[in-house]
Amino acid sequence: MNSATQNHFELFGLHVSYEVDQSKLAKHYRDLQCAVHPDKFANASDQERRLSVQRAAQINEAFQSLKSPIRRARYMLEMRGVEFNEQGGAAVDPVFLMEQMALHETLAEIPKTQDGLIKLNKLQDNIQNRVKQLTLELIELFKDHSDEAMAKAKANMQKLQFMEKLQQETENVEEDIVDTL
């Protein structure tokens, strides 16, 4: 198959699935990058060098998309025709948004407490459990090709984005707390 028409999964010899064997993905990535590395084409024609650079960039982009749970979900949704409106705000479950607000408030209070690291660890565990639950739901939703399942998968992907951002914020707070000890 022409590399320009391959999807990311085909490029790495993987079945289209939300569950990706990360070690297999990494091995295929290294093998492909080695085969097309621009250094191998140092004495080739300008066109061959340019194609090598383009192919290496394509492989890198595909790898980054499949490696990241959020980017993989988005890619799979796009493969199935789900569109994303980058201009408007995403419609997210109001209950989930309220939970996010409560989690952010909890996070904001943690540095002010005596046992901040203990509370922060509990919050991080809570977030990690939510991420695992959303991921398990995505695995099941992507097995179902219905429009309803894809709408739910899109909503879960957006929730996963919120949770990832919150995880990053907890790491920043952790650094701040540790710096003050």
N, C-alpha and C positions, 0 to 999 in steps of 0.2 A: 504494500500500500504506500502511496506517496506520503512522505512525512508531512507535507503541508495539509493533507486532509485527515491525518490521524488525530483522534482525540487524545487527551492526556493519558488516559488509561491504556489505550492501544500502544502509545509510544513506549510505555514501560512494560508492556506485556501483561497487564493486569485486567481482571474482569471489572466491569463497571459496577462498583459497589461502594457504599459509604465506609465499609470496613476495609481498611488498607493495611496490608502487612508492611509496616514501616521499614523493617530490615530488608525485605525484598525490594521495596521501592528505592532505598538508599543504594543497594547493590547495583540495580539496573541504572540508577542515576550515574554512579561512578563509572560503570562500564561505558555508558553512552557518552559521557563527557570525555572520557579517555579517547574514545574513537574519533571524536570530532574536535578535539582540542586544537585551537588555532596554531599552537607551536608545531603540530604535526604537518601543518600546511605552509610553513615558513618559505619553502622553495617552490610552492605551487603558484599557479596563475592568480592574478588579482581576483578573478571571479571565484575561483575555488577557495581562496582565503576569505572572501566576503561571505560565501555560502557557509563556510565553517563557523564563522562568527555568528551568523544568523541562526544556524542550527544549534550552536551552544547556548545561545540566548533562549531559543524555543525550549530546549531541554530544561534549562534552569527555571523558566517560568512554569512549565508543567510540573516540575518537581516541587516548587514552592506551593503551587495550588493544591497538589495532592497531599503534601505533608501537613498542611494546616487544616484542622477540622472545619473551621469557618470558611476558608477559601474553597475547600473541597465541596462543602455543602452548596455554596453559591455556584460553583462550576457545574455541579450535577443538576441544580435547579435550572441553570441557563441551558444546559444540554436538553432539558425537557421542556424548554420553551417558556419558563417562568421569567417574567420581566421585572426589572428593578427600576423604580423611579428615584433617581439620584437627587432630583430637585426637591421633592416633597418629603415630609417626615413620614417615617414608616408607621403604619397603624400597628400598635402593640397592645396586647391585652392590658386593660386598665388595672386589673388585679396584680399582674406582674409588675407594672410600673409603680404601684403603691408599695409592693415588696421591695423594689429597688430603692425607692425613697427611704424606706425604713432601714435598709442595709447601709445606705450612705450616711444616714443620721447616726447609726450605731458606729460606723467607721470614724465619723467626725469626733465622737465622744471618747473613743478609745485612748488617744494620747493624753487625755486629761485625767485618766484613772491611774490608780496605784499599780494595778496588775494588768497594765496595757498589753504586754506581750501575750499573756495567757488568754485574754479576751480576743486579741487579734488572731491567735492560733485557732480559737473556736470559730471565729468568723470565717477564716480561710478554709477550715474544714467544711463548714456549711456551704460555702461557695463551691468548693471542689465537688461536694455531693450533688449539688444542683447541676453542675457541668456534666457530671457522669450521667445523671438522669436525662438531661437534654440530649446527650450523645446517644444513649440507648434508644431513646425515642426516635432520633434521626435514623438510626440503623433500621428500625422497623418501618418508618415512614417511606424510606427510599426503596423498600422492597415492594411497596404498593405504588403503582404508576398512575393512580387516579388523580384527578385535579384536586380533590379534597385533601388527599395525602400530601400533595405538593404544596398546597396552601399552608397546611400545618407545618410542613418541613421548613418553609420560608419563615414562618413565625418562630419556629424553634431556632433557626439559624440566627435570627435577629436577637432572640433572647440570649443565645450563646455569645453574641457580640457584646451585649450589655455585661454579661458575667465575666467575660475576658477583661473588659475595661475595669470592672470592679476589682478583679484579681490584681491587675497592675497597680491600682490605687492602694490596695492593701500592702503590696510590696513597698511602695513609696513610704507609707506610714510606718512600716516595719523598720525601714532604713532610718527614718527620723527618730523613732524611739530608741533604736540601738545607738545612734549618734549622741543621744542625750544621756546615756548611761555612763 
